[in-house]
Amino acid sequence: MVAGIVTDVHHSCRADNSGELADYIPELAAVQPDSFGLCQATADGRVHGTGDVTTEFTIQWIAKPCTECVVP
């Protein structure tokens, strides 16, 4: 069920090519603009992914929400 939801969300978002690459950060400027992967991991260790999940991505901006989610 979760794998199907991850796949559905990926397919519904895949066509959105709005926005521009952040060329002021060299790592982000080098990204292939059509790369897109979506992955979800559960607390019990199951991983569900689709798209470019084996492609390495820089975590420049996604790291901010991750650090905000840490509960003391």
PDB file of N, CA, C, O and CB in Angstrom:
ATOM      1  N   MET A   1       0.812  -1.194   0.000  1.00  0.00           N
ATOM      2  CA  MET A   1       0.000   0.000   0.000  1.00  0.00           C
ATOM      3  C   MET A   1       0.861   1.267   0.000  1.00  0.00           C
ATOM      4  O   MET A   1       0.627   2.172  -0.801  1.00  0.00           O
ATOM      5  CB  MET A   1      -0.927  -0.007   1.199  1.00  0.00           C
ATOM      6  N   VAL A   2       1.858   1.337   0.896  1.00  0.00           N
ATOM      7  CA  VAL A   2       2.722   2.522   0.953  1.00  0.00           C
ATOM      8  C   VAL A   2       3.496   2.674  -0.346  1.00  0.00           C
ATOM      9  O   VAL A   2       3.629   3.785  -0.859  1.00  0.00           O
ATOM     10  CB  VAL A   2       3.697   2.433   2.145  1.00  0.00           C
ATOM     11  N   ALA A   3       4.007   1.572  -0.887  1.00  0.00           N
ATOM     12  CA  ALA A   3       4.761   1.640  -2.144  1.00  0.00           C
ATOM     13  C   ALA A   3       3.893   2.224  -3.255  1.00  0.00           C
ATOM     14  O   ALA A   3       4.380   3.004  -4.073  1.00  0.00           O
ATOM     15  CB  ALA A   3       5.274   0.239  -2.548  1.00  0.00           C
ATOM     16  N   GLY A   4       2.621   1.856  -3.292  1.00  0.00           N
ATOM     17  CA  GLY A   4       1.703   2.388  -4.299  1.00  0.00           C
ATOM     18  C   GLY A   4       1.474   3.880  -4.140  1.00  0.00           C
ATOM     19  O   GLY A   4       1.392   4.611  -5.127  1.00  0.00           O
ATOM     20  N   ILE A   5       1.373   4.331  -2.903  1.00  0.00           N
ATOM     21  CA  ILE A   5       1.185   5.758  -2.647  1.00  0.00           C
ATOM     22  C   ILE A   5       2.425   6.538  -3.085  1.00  0.00           C
ATOM     23  O   ILE A   5       2.308   7.583  -3.725  1.00  0.00           O
ATOM     24  CB  ILE A   5       0.887   6.010  -1.149  1.00  0.00           C
ATOM     25  N   VAL A   6       3.614   6.032  -2.740  1.00  0.00           N
ATOM     26  CA  VAL A   6       4.864   6.691  -3.137  1.00  0.00           C
ATOM     27  C   VAL A   6       4.935   6.782  -4.662  1.00  0.00           C
ATOM     28  O   VAL A   6       5.305   7.821  -5.208  1.00  0.00           O
ATOM     29  CB  VAL A   6       6.100   5.923  -2.577  1.00  0.00           C
ATOM     30  N   THR A   7       4.583   5.701  -5.342  1.00  0.00           N
ATOM     31  CA  THR A   7       4.599   5.693  -6.812  1.00  0.00           C
ATOM     32  C   THR A   7       3.582   6.679  -7.372  1.00  0.00           C
ATOM     33  O   THR A   7       3.888   7.407  -8.316  1.00  0.00           O
ATOM     34  CB  THR A   7       4.310   4.278  -7.347  1.00  0.00           C
ATOM     35  N   ASP A   8       2.386   6.716  -6.810  1.00  0.00           N
ATOM     36  CA  ASP A   8       1.353   7.648  -7.285  1.00  0.00           C
ATOM     37  C   ASP A   8       1.784   9.103  -7.118  1.00  0.00           C
ATOM     38  O   ASP A   8       1.597   9.915  -8.024  1.00  0.00           O
ATOM     39  CB  ASP A   8       0.038   7.409  -6.536  1.00  0.00           C
ATOM     40  N   VAL A   9       2.358   9.434  -5.966  1.00  0.00           N
ATOM     41  CA  VAL A   9       2.821  10.808  -5.727  1.00  0.00           C
ATOM     42  C   VAL A   9       3.937  11.163  -6.702  1.00  0.00           C
ATOM     43  O   VAL A   9       3.950  12.262  -7.257  1.00  0.00           O
ATOM     44  CB  VAL A   9       3.310  10.978  -4.268  1.00  0.00           C
ATOM     45  N   HIS A  10       4.872  10.242  -6.914  1.00  0.00           N
ATOM     46  CA  HIS A  10       5.966  10.482  -7.865  1.00  0.00           C
ATOM     47  C   HIS A  10       5.418  10.770  -9.252  1.00  0.00           C
ATOM     48  O   HIS A  10       5.836  11.729  -9.902  1.00  0.00           O
ATOM     49  CB  HIS A  10       6.918   9.275  -7.916  1.00  0.00           C
ATOM     50  N   HIS A  11       4.485   9.943  -9.708  1.00  0.00           N
ATOM     51  CA  HIS A  11       3.919  10.141 -11.050  1.00  0.00           C
ATOM     52  C   HIS A  11       3.149  11.449 -11.157  1.00  0.00           C
ATOM     53  O   HIS A  11       3.192  12.108 -12.196  1.00  0.00           O
ATOM     54  CB  HIS A  11       3.002   8.980 -11.412  1.00  0.00           C
ATOM     55  N   SER A  12       2.443  11.834 -10.092  1.00  0.00           N
ATOM     56  CA  SER A  12       1.669  13.075 -10.176  1.00  0.00           C
ATOM     57  C   SER A  12       2.560  14.321 -10.127  1.00  0.00           C
ATOM     58  O   SER A  12       2.156  15.379 -10.612  1.00  0.00           O
ATOM     59  CB  SER A  12       0.653  13.128  -9.043  1.00  0.00           C
ATOM     60  N   CYS A  13       3.754  14.216  -9.556  1.00  0.00           N
ATOM     61  CA  CYS A  13       4.660  15.373  -9.450  1.00  0.00           C
ATOM     62  C   CYS A  13       5.720  15.403 -10.548  1.00  0.00           C
ATOM     63  O   CYS A  13       6.325  16.449 -10.787  1.00  0.00           O
ATOM     64  CB  CYS A  13       5.343  15.369  -8.098  1.00  0.00           C
ATOM     65  N   ARG A  14       5.955  14.286 -11.214  1.00  0.00           N
ATOM     66  CA  ARG A  14       7.044  14.154 -12.187  1.00  0.00           C
ATOM     67  C   ARG A  14       7.000  15.201 -13.296  1.00  0.00           C
ATOM     68  O   ARG A  14       8.046  15.697 -13.715  1.00  0.00           O
ATOM     69  CB  ARG A  14       7.007  12.784 -12.802  1.00  0.00           C
ATOM     70  N   ALA A  15       5.836  15.536 -13.764  1.00  0.00           N
ATOM     71  CA  ALA A  15       5.716  16.452 -14.908  1.00  0.00           C
ATOM     72  C   ALA A  15       5.962  17.911 -14.536  1.00  0.00           C
ATOM     73  O   ALA A  15       6.115  18.750 -15.425  1.00  0.00           O
ATOM     74  CB  ALA A  15       4.343  16.321 -15.526  1.00  0.00           C
ATOM     75  N   ASP A  16       6.004  18.231 -13.252  1.00  0.00           N
ATOM     76  CA  ASP A  16       6.199  19.624 -12.834  1.00  0.00           C
ATOM     77  C   ASP A  16       7.667  20.007 -13.009  1.00  0.00           C
ATOM     78  O   ASP A  16       8.522  19.566 -12.241  1.00  0.00           O
ATOM     79  CB  ASP A  16       5.751  19.830 -11.353  1.00  0.00           C
ATOM     80  N   ASN A  17       7.950  20.804 -13.989  1.00  0.00           N
ATOM     81  CA  ASN A  17       9.323  21.256 -14.231  1.00  0.00           C
ATOM     82  C   ASN A  17       9.457  22.758 -13.994  1.00  0.00           C
ATOM     83  O   ASN A  17      10.311  23.414 -14.591  1.00  0.00           O
ATOM     84  CB  ASN A  17       9.756  20.909 -15.664  1.00  0.00           C
ATOM     85  N   SER A  18       8.614  23.295 -13.126  1.00  0.00           N
ATOM     86  CA  SER A  18       8.687  24.714 -12.811  1.00  0.00           C
ATOM     87  C   SER A  18       9.924  24.996 -11.966  1.00  0.00           C
ATOM     88  O   SER A  18      10.524  24.082 -11.399  1.00  0.00           O
ATOM     89  CB  SER A  18       7.413  25.177 -12.078  1.00  0.00           C
ATOM     90  N   GLY A  19      10.284  26.224 -11.891  1.00  0.00           N
ATOM     91  CA  GLY A  19      11.443  26.616 -11.104  1.00  0.00           C
ATOM     92  C   GLY A  19      12.732  26.563 -11.910  1.00  0.00           C
ATOM     93  O   GLY A  19      12.745  26.157 -13.072  1.00  0.00           O
ATOM     94  N   GLU A  20      13.803  26.977 -11.272  1.00  0.00           N
ATOM     95  CA  GLU A  20      15.113  26.997 -11.920  1.00  0.00           C
ATOM     96  C   GLU A  20      16.150  26.440 -10.966  1.00  0.00           C
ATOM     97  O   GLU A  20      15.969  26.450  -9.749  1.00  0.00           O
ATOM     98  CB  GLU A  20      15.496  28.430 -12.366  1.00  0.00           C
ATOM     99  N   LEU A  21      17.242  25.952 -11.542  1.00  0.00           N
ATOM    100  CA  LEU A  21      18.340  25.467 -10.709  1.00  0.00           C
ATOM    101  C   LEU A  21      18.984  26.633  -9.971  1.00  0.00           C
ATOM    102  O   LEU A  21      19.087  27.736 -10.507  1.00  0.00           O
ATOM    103  CB  LEU A  21      19.390  24.720 -11.562  1.00  0.00           C
ATOM    104  N   ALA A  22      19.407  26.386  -8.761  1.00  0.00           N
ATOM    105  CA  ALA A  22      20.105  27.411  -7.971  1.00  0.00           C
ATOM    106  C   ALA A  22      21.558  27.453  -8.434  1.00  0.00           C
ATOM    107  O   ALA A  22      22.384  26.682  -7.947  1.00  0.00           O
ATOM    108  CB  ALA A  22      20.012  27.113  -6.420  1.00  0.00           C
ATOM    109  N   ASP A  23      21.875  28.338  -9.362  1.00  0.00           N
ATOM    110  CA  ASP A  23      23.215  28.365  -9.946  1.00  0.00           C
ATOM    111  C   ASP A  23      24.247  29.075  -9.074  1.00  0.00           C
ATOM    112  O   ASP A  23      25.426  29.114  -9.426  1.00  0.00           O
ATOM    113  CB  ASP A  23      23.162  29.029 -11.288  1.00  0.00           C
ATOM    114  N   TYR A  24      23.825  29.632  -7.949  1.00  0.00           N
ATOM    115  CA  TYR A  24      24.769  30.291  -7.049  1.00  0.00           C
ATOM    116  C   TYR A  24      25.432  29.291  -6.096  1.00  0.00           C
ATOM    117  O   TYR A  24      26.351  29.655  -5.362  1.00  0.00           O
ATOM    118  CB  TYR A  24      24.056  31.383  -6.248  1.00  0.00           C
ATOM    119  N   ILE A  25      24.978  28.050  -6.101  1.00  0.00           N
ATOM    120  CA  ILE A  25      25.607  26.972  -5.332  1.00  0.00           C
ATOM    121  C   ILE A  25      26.124  25.963  -6.346  1.00  0.00           C
ATOM    122  O   ILE A  25      25.323  25.323  -7.029  1.00  0.00           O
ATOM    123  CB  ILE A  25      24.595  26.303  -4.302  1.00  0.00           C
ATOM    124  N   PRO A  26      27.446  25.799  -6.465  1.00  0.00           N
ATOM    125  CA  PRO A  26      28.007  24.942  -7.511  1.00  0.00           C
ATOM    126  C   PRO A  26      27.433  23.526  -7.542  1.00  0.00           C
ATOM    127  O   PRO A  26      27.194  22.989  -8.624  1.00  0.00           O
ATOM    128  CB  PRO A  26      29.485  24.860  -7.339  1.00  0.00           C
ATOM    129  N   GLU A  27      27.208  22.915  -6.387  1.00  0.00           N
ATOM    130  CA  GLU A  27      26.676  21.553  -6.356  1.00  0.00           C
ATOM    131  C   GLU A  27      25.264  21.484  -6.935  1.00  0.00           C
ATOM    132  O   GLU A  27      24.901  20.510  -7.594  1.00  0.00           O
ATOM    133  CB  GLU A  27      26.677  21.021  -4.925  1.00  0.00           C
ATOM    134  N   LEU A  28      24.486  22.512  -6.684  1.00  0.00           N
ATOM    135  CA  LEU A  28      23.123  22.540  -7.211  1.00  0.00           C
ATOM    136  C   LEU A  28      23.100  22.894  -8.693  1.00  0.00           C
ATOM    137  O   LEU A  28      22.238  22.410  -9.426  1.00  0.00           O
ATOM    138  CB  LEU A  28      22.277  23.533  -6.429  1.00  0.00           C
ATOM    139  N   ALA A  29      24.019  23.718  -9.141  1.00  0.00           N
ATOM    140  CA  ALA A  29      24.082  24.095 -10.556  1.00  0.00           C
ATOM    141  C   ALA A  29      24.442  22.909 -11.433  1.00  0.00           C
ATOM    142  O   ALA A  29      24.116  22.896 -12.620  1.00  0.00           O
ATOM    143  CB  ALA A  29      25.094  25.214 -10.763  1.00  0.00           C
ATOM    144  N   ALA A  30      25.117  21.903 -10.860  1.00  0.00           N
ATOM    145  CA  ALA A  30      25.559  20.734 -11.624  1.00  0.00           C
ATOM    146  C   ALA A  30      24.503  19.625 -11.699  1.00  0.00           C
ATOM    147  O   ALA A  30      24.737  18.603 -12.343  1.00  0.00           O
ATOM    148  CB  ALA A  30      26.824  20.180 -11.012  1.00  0.00           C
ATOM    149  N   VAL A  31      23.370  19.806 -11.066  1.00  0.00           N
ATOM    150  CA  VAL A  31      22.324  18.789 -11.020  1.00  0.00           C
ATOM    151  C   VAL A  31      21.651  18.644 -12.381  1.00  0.00           C
ATOM    152  O   VAL A  31      21.435  19.629 -13.087  1.00  0.00           O
ATOM    153  CB  VAL A  31      21.284  19.137  -9.947  1.00  0.00           C
ATOM    154  N   GLN A  32      21.321  17.395 -12.742  1.00  0.00           N
ATOM    155  CA  GLN A  32      20.524  17.164 -13.945  1.00  0.00           C
ATOM    156  C   GLN A  32      19.093  17.597 -13.621  1.00  0.00           C
ATOM    157  O   GLN A  32      18.475  17.019 -12.727  1.00  0.00           O
ATOM    158  CB  GLN A  32      20.586  15.644 -14.411  1.00  0.00           C
ATOM    159  N   PRO A  33      18.553  18.592 -14.315  1.00  0.00           N
ATOM    160  CA  PRO A  33      17.262  19.155 -13.931  1.00  0.00           C
ATOM    161  C   PRO A  33      16.085  18.183 -14.049  1.00  0.00           C
ATOM    162  O   PRO A  33      15.042  18.418 -13.438  1.00  0.00           O
ATOM    163  CB  PRO A  33      16.986  20.353 -14.767  1.00  0.00           C
ATOM    164  N   ASP A  34      16.221  17.110 -14.811  1.00  0.00           N
ATOM    165  CA  ASP A  34      15.102  16.176 -14.937  1.00  0.00           C
ATOM    166  C   ASP A  34      15.201  14.987 -13.979  1.00  0.00           C
ATOM    167  O   ASP A  34      14.378  14.075 -14.046  1.00  0.00           O
ATOM    168  CB  ASP A  34      15.021  15.672 -16.357  1.00  0.00           C
ATOM    169  N   SER A  35      16.190  14.985 -13.095  1.00  0.00           N
ATOM    170  CA  SER A  35      16.300  13.920 -12.102  1.00  0.00           C
ATOM    171  C   SER A  35      15.268  14.134 -11.004  1.00  0.00           C
ATOM    172  O   SER A  35      15.080  15.247 -10.514  1.00  0.00           O
ATOM    173  CB  SER A  35      17.726  13.868 -11.505  1.00  0.00           C
ATOM    174  N   PHE A  36      14.602  13.043 -10.629  1.00  0.00           N
ATOM    175  CA  PHE A  36      13.598  13.141  -9.580  1.00  0.00           C
ATOM    176  C   PHE A  36      13.348  11.765  -8.983  1.00  0.00           C
ATOM    177  O   PHE A  36      12.934  10.839  -9.680  1.00  0.00           O
ATOM    178  CB  PHE A  36      12.287  13.745 -10.126  1.00  0.00           C
ATOM    179  N   GLY A  37      13.598  11.646  -7.725  1.00  0.00           N
ATOM    180  CA  GLY A  37      13.328  10.405  -7.019  1.00  0.00           C
ATOM    181  C   GLY A  37      12.551  10.703  -5.761  1.00  0.00           C
ATOM    182  O   GLY A  37      12.657  11.792  -5.198  1.00  0.00           O
ATOM    183  N   LEU A  38      11.778   9.746  -5.325  1.00  0.00           N
ATOM    184  CA  LEU A  38      10.986   9.906  -4.117  1.00  0.00           C
ATOM    185  C   LEU A  38      11.126   8.631  -3.304  1.00  0.00           C
ATOM    186  O   LEU A  38      10.937   7.529  -3.818  1.00  0.00           O
ATOM    187  CB  LEU A  38       9.487  10.212  -4.445  1.00  0.00           C
ATOM    188  N   CYS A  39      11.459   8.793  -2.036  1.00  0.00           N
ATOM    189  CA  CYS A  39      11.679   7.643  -1.180  1.00  0.00           C
ATOM    190  C   CYS A  39      11.083   7.919   0.198  1.00  0.00           C
ATOM    191  O   CYS A  39      11.141   9.041   0.701  1.00  0.00           O
ATOM    192  CB  CYS A  39      13.187   7.314  -1.075  1.00  0.00           C
ATOM    193  N   GLN A  40      10.515   6.882   0.793  1.00  0.00           N
ATOM    194  CA  GLN A  40       9.937   6.993   2.121  1.00  0.00           C
ATOM    195  C   GLN A  40      10.413   5.791   2.928  1.00  0.00           C
ATOM    196  O   GLN A  40      10.311   4.651   2.475  1.00  0.00           O
ATOM    197  CB  GLN A  40       8.370   7.065   2.064  1.00  0.00           C
ATOM    198  N   ALA A  41      10.930   6.049   4.120  1.00  0.00           N
ATOM    199  CA  ALA A  41      11.384   4.981   5.011  1.00  0.00           C
ATOM    200  C   ALA A  41      10.514   4.975   6.261  1.00  0.00           C
ATOM    201  O   ALA A  41      10.218   6.027   6.827  1.00  0.00           O
ATOM    202  CB  ALA A  41      12.887   5.160   5.384  1.00  0.00           C
ATOM    203  N   THR A  42      10.112   3.801   6.683  1.00  0.00           N
ATOM    204  CA  THR A  42       9.280   3.683   7.870  1.00  0.00           C
ATOM    205  C   THR A  42      10.155   3.448   9.103  1.00  0.00           C
ATOM    206  O   THR A  42      11.327   3.090   8.986  1.00  0.00           O
ATOM    207  CB  THR A  42       8.256   2.538   7.704  1.00  0.00           C
ATOM    208  N   ALA A  43       9.583   3.649  10.254  1.00  0.00           N
ATOM    209  CA  ALA A  43      10.319   3.470  11.509  1.00  0.00           C
ATOM    210  C   ALA A  43      10.774   2.030  11.701  1.00  0.00           C
ATOM    211  O   ALA A  43      11.744   1.780  12.417  1.00  0.00           O
ATOM    212  CB  ALA A  43       9.457   3.896  12.689  1.00  0.00           C
ATOM    213  N   ASP A  44      10.091   1.085  11.076  1.00  0.00           N
ATOM    214  CA  ASP A  44      10.487  -0.318  11.225  1.00  0.00           C
ATOM    215  C   ASP A  44      11.480  -0.778  10.159  1.00  0.00           C
ATOM    216  O   ASP A  44      11.769  -1.970  10.047  1.00  0.00           O
ATOM    217  CB  ASP A  44       9.263  -1.197  11.180  1.00  0.00           C
ATOM    218  N   GLY A  45      12.003   0.174   9.375  1.00  0.00           N
ATOM    219  CA  GLY A  45      13.082  -0.129   8.437  1.00  0.00           C
ATOM    220  C   GLY A  45      12.682  -0.434   7.013  1.00  0.00           C
ATOM    221  O   GLY A  45      13.552  -0.700   6.184  1.00  0.00           O
ATOM    222  N   ARG A  46      11.423  -0.408   6.701  1.00  0.00           N
ATOM    223  CA  ARG A  46      11.010  -0.634   5.308  1.00  0.00           C
ATOM    224  C   ARG A  46      11.249   0.628   4.488  1.00  0.00           C
ATOM    225  O   ARG A  46      11.024   1.743   4.960  1.00  0.00           O
ATOM    226  CB  ARG A  46       9.513  -1.052   5.233  1.00  0.00           C
ATOM    227  N   VAL A  47      11.703   0.439   3.269  1.00  0.00           N
ATOM    228  CA  VAL A  47      12.004   1.566   2.379  1.00  0.00           C
ATOM    229  C   VAL A  47      11.220   1.377   1.086  1.00  0.00           C
ATOM    230  O   VAL A  47      11.247   0.308   0.476  1.00  0.00           O
ATOM    231  CB  VAL A  47      13.545   1.674   2.091  1.00  0.00           C
ATOM    232  N   HIS A  48      10.529   2.425   0.683  1.00  0.00           N
ATOM    233  CA  HIS A  48       9.747   2.427  -0.548  1.00  0.00           C
ATOM    234  C   HIS A  48      10.234   3.593  -1.395  1.00  0.00           C
ATOM    235  O   HIS A  48      10.202   4.739  -0.947  1.00  0.00           O
ATOM    236  CB  HIS A  48       8.203   2.532  -0.257  1.00  0.00           C
ATOM    237  N   GLY A  49      10.684   3.313  -2.617  1.00  0.00           N
ATOM    238  CA  GLY A  49      11.182   4.378  -3.472  1.00  0.00           C
ATOM    239  C   GLY A  49      10.823   4.164  -4.923  1.00  0.00           C
ATOM    240  O   GLY A  49      10.545   3.045  -5.355  1.00  0.00           O
ATOM    241  N   THR A  50      10.834   5.245  -5.665  1.00  0.00           N
ATOM    242  CA  THR A  50      10.568   5.195  -7.097  1.00  0.00           C
ATOM    243  C   THR A  50      11.290   6.349  -7.780  1.00  0.00           C
ATOM    244  O   THR A  50      11.642   7.340  -7.142  1.00  0.00           O
ATOM    245  CB  THR A  50       9.044   5.250  -7.382  1.00  0.00           C
ATOM    246  N   GLY A  51      11.502   6.211  -9.060  1.00  0.00           N
ATOM    247  CA  GLY A  51      12.212   7.243  -9.814  1.00  0.00           C
ATOM    248  C   GLY A  51      13.715   7.083  -9.680  1.00  0.00           C
ATOM    249  O   GLY A  51      14.222   5.964  -9.606  1.00  0.00           O
ATOM    250  N   ASP A  52      14.425   8.195  -9.650  1.00  0.00           N
ATOM    251  CA  ASP A  52      15.889   8.195  -9.630  1.00  0.00           C
ATOM    252  C   ASP A  52      16.424   7.999  -8.210  1.00  0.00           C
ATOM    253  O   ASP A  52      17.177   8.837  -7.711  1.00  0.00           O
ATOM    254  CB  ASP A  52      16.430   9.506 -10.220  1.00  0.00           C
ATOM    255  N   VAL A  53      16.043   6.906  -7.561  1.00  0.00           N
ATOM    256  CA  VAL A  53      16.426   6.686  -6.170  1.00  0.00           C
ATOM    257  C   VAL A  53      17.874   6.225  -6.002  1.00  0.00           C
ATOM    258  O   VAL A  53      18.384   6.214  -4.882  1.00  0.00           O
ATOM    259  CB  VAL A  53      15.508   5.674  -5.554  1.00  0.00           C
ATOM    260  N   THR A  54      18.539   5.849  -7.081  1.00  0.00           N
ATOM    261  CA  THR A  54      19.955   5.479  -6.973  1.00  0.00           C
ATOM    262  C   THR A  54      20.874   6.628  -7.368  1.00  0.00           C
ATOM    263  O   THR A  54      22.096   6.501  -7.290  1.00  0.00           O
ATOM    264  CB  THR A  54      20.251   4.264  -7.844  1.00  0.00           C
ATOM    265  N   THR A  55      20.296   7.745  -7.790  1.00  0.00           N
ATOM    266  CA  THR A  55      21.064   8.930  -8.144  1.00  0.00           C
ATOM    267  C   THR A  55      21.428   9.693  -6.876  1.00  0.00           C
ATOM    268  O   THR A  55      20.576   9.914  -6.015  1.00  0.00           O
ATOM    269  CB  THR A  55      20.271   9.834  -9.120  1.00  0.00           C
ATOM    270  N   GLU A  56      22.688  10.093  -6.760  1.00  0.00           N
ATOM    271  CA  GLU A  56      23.095  10.876  -5.595  1.00  0.00           C
ATOM    272  C   GLU A  56      22.662  12.328  -5.777  1.00  0.00           C
ATOM    273  O   GLU A  56      22.890  12.937  -6.822  1.00  0.00           O
ATOM    274  CB  GLU A  56      24.629  10.787  -5.377  1.00  0.00           C
ATOM    275  N   PHE A  57      22.034  12.867  -4.735  1.00  0.00           N
ATOM    276  CA  PHE A  57      21.585  14.251  -4.730  1.00  0.00           C
ATOM    277  C   PHE A  57      22.269  14.977  -3.583  1.00  0.00           C
ATOM    278  O   PHE A  57      22.526  14.377  -2.539  1.00  0.00           O
ATOM    279  CB  PHE A  57      20.036  14.343  -4.606  1.00  0.00           C
ATOM    280  N   THR A  58      22.564  16.249  -3.758  1.00  0.00           N
ATOM    281  CA  THR A  58      23.031  17.059  -2.651  1.00  0.00           C
ATOM    282  C   THR A  58      21.838  17.356  -1.743  1.00  0.00           C
ATOM    283  O   THR A  58      20.710  17.471  -2.223  1.00  0.00           O
ATOM    284  CB  THR A  58      23.704  18.375  -3.157  1.00  0.00           C
ATOM    285  N   ILE A  59      22.075  17.478  -0.459  1.00  0.00           N
ATOM    286  CA  ILE A  59      20.963  17.714   0.462  1.00  0.00           C
ATOM    287  C   ILE A  59      20.954  19.164   0.960  1.00  0.00           C
ATOM    288  O   ILE A  59      20.506  19.434   2.075  1.00  0.00           O
ATOM    289  CB  ILE A  59      21.047  16.746   1.655  1.00  0.00           C
ATOM    290  N   GLN A  60      21.441  20.080   0.148  1.00  0.00           N
ATOM    291  CA  GLN A  60      21.577  21.475   0.539  1.00  0.00           C
ATOM    292  C   GLN A  60      20.369  22.005   1.312  1.00  0.00           C
ATOM    293  O   GLN A  60      20.509  22.429   2.459  1.00  0.00           O
ATOM    294  CB  GLN A  60      21.800  22.316  -0.681  1.00  0.00           C
ATOM    295  N   TRP A  61      19.209  21.987   0.707  1.00  0.00           N
ATOM    296  CA  TRP A  61      18.042  22.622   1.322  1.00  0.00           C
ATOM    297  C   TRP A  61      17.170  21.630   2.067  1.00  0.00           C
ATOM    298  O   TRP A  61      16.471  22.023   3.001  1.00  0.00           O
ATOM    299  CB  TRP A  61      17.220  23.324   0.272  1.00  0.00           C
ATOM    300  N   ILE A  62      17.185  20.379   1.696  1.00  0.00           N
ATOM    301  CA  ILE A  62      16.345  19.396   2.381  1.00  0.00           C
ATOM    302  C   ILE A  62      16.859  19.110   3.786  1.00  0.00           C
ATOM    303  O   ILE A  62      16.113  18.590   4.616  1.00  0.00           O
ATOM    304  CB  ILE A  62      16.281  18.098   1.576  1.00  0.00           C
ATOM    305  N   ALA A  63      18.110  19.437   4.071  1.00  0.00           N
ATOM    306  CA  ALA A  63      18.661  19.201   5.413  1.00  0.00           C
ATOM    307  C   ALA A  63      17.983  20.088   6.457  1.00  0.00           C
ATOM    308  O   ALA A  63      17.914  19.708   7.626  1.00  0.00           O
ATOM    309  CB  ALA A  63      20.178  19.455   5.419  1.00  0.00           C
ATOM    310  N   LYS A  64      17.493  21.233   6.069  1.00  0.00           N
ATOM    311  CA  LYS A  64      16.860  22.142   7.034  1.00  0.00           C
ATOM    312  C   LYS A  64      15.620  21.532   7.686  1.00  0.00           C
ATOM    313  O   LYS A  64      15.531  21.546   8.914  1.00  0.00           O
ATOM    314  CB  LYS A  64      16.482  23.446   6.346  1.00  0.00           C
ATOM    315  N   PRO A  65      14.661  20.997   6.930  1.00  0.00           N
ATOM    316  CA  PRO A  65      13.513  20.380   7.609  1.00  0.00           C
ATOM    317  C   PRO A  65      13.923  19.182   8.461  1.00  0.00           C
ATOM    318  O   PRO A  65      13.316  18.937   9.504  1.00  0.00           O
ATOM    319  CB  PRO A  65      12.471  19.946   6.584  1.00  0.00           C
ATOM    320  N   CYS A  66      14.921  18.446   8.047  1.00  0.00           N
ATOM    321  CA  CYS A  66      15.364  17.284   8.820  1.00  0.00           C
ATOM    322  C   CYS A  66      15.900  17.708  10.175  1.00  0.00           C
ATOM    323  O   CYS A  66      15.631  17.043  11.174  1.00  0.00           O
ATOM    324  CB  CYS A  66      16.434  16.504   8.053  1.00  0.00           C
ATOM    325  N   THR A  67      16.648  18.792  10.234  1.00  0.00           N
ATOM    326  CA  THR A  67      17.190  19.239  11.518  1.00  0.00           C
ATOM    327  C   THR A  67      16.102  19.840  12.395  1.00  0.00           C
ATOM    328  O   THR A  67      16.222  19.822  13.620  1.00  0.00           O
ATOM    329  CB  THR A  67      18.307  20.259  11.300  1.00  0.00           C
ATOM    330  N   GLU A  68      15.061  20.364  11.802  1.00  0.00           N
ATOM    331  CA  GLU A  68      13.964  20.924  12.576  1.00  0.00           C
ATOM    332  C   GLU A  68      13.068  19.848  13.180  1.00  0.00           C
ATOM    333  O   GLU A  68      12.327  20.117  14.125  1.00  0.00           O
ATOM    334  CB  GLU A  68      13.143  21.843  11.709  1.00  0.00           C
ATOM    335  N   CYS A  69      13.130  18.627  12.640  1.00  0.00           N
ATOM    336  CA  CYS A  69      12.280  17.545  13.115  1.00  0.00           C
ATOM    337  C   CYS A  69      12.855  16.804  14.318  1.00  0.00           C
ATOM    338  O   CYS A  69      12.178  15.948  14.887  1.00  0.00           O
ATOM    339  CB  CYS A  69      12.038  16.576  12.004  1.00  0.00           C
ATOM    340  N   VAL A  70      14.050  17.102  14.706  1.00  0.00           N
ATOM    341  CA  VAL A  70      14.680  16.424  15.836  1.00  0.00           C
ATOM    342  C   VAL A  70      13.970  16.835  17.122  1.00  0.00           C
ATOM    343  O   VAL A  70      13.836  18.019  17.429  1.00  0.00           O
ATOM    344  CB  VAL A  70      16.201  16.756  15.913  1.00  0.00           C
ATOM    345  N   VAL A  71      13.529  15.846  17.849  1.00  0.00           N
ATOM    346  CA  VAL A  71      12.826  16.101  19.113  1.00  0.00           C
ATOM    347  C   VAL A  71      13.820  15.939  20.266  1.00  0.00           C
ATOM    348  O   VAL A  71      14.472  14.900  20.370  1.00  0.00           O
ATOM    349  CB  VAL A  71      11.598  15.129  19.290  1.00  0.00           C
ATOM    350  N   PRO A  72      13.945  16.945  21.128  1.00  0.00           N
ATOM    351  CA  PRO A  72      14.904  16.829  22.228  1.00  0.00           C
ATOM    352  C   PRO A  72      14.510  15.781  23.251  1.00  0.00           C
ATOM    353  O   PRO A  72      15.226  15.576  24.231  1.00  0.00           O
ATOM    354  CB  PRO A  72      15.059  18.154  22.911  1.00  0.00           C
TER     355      PRO A  72
END
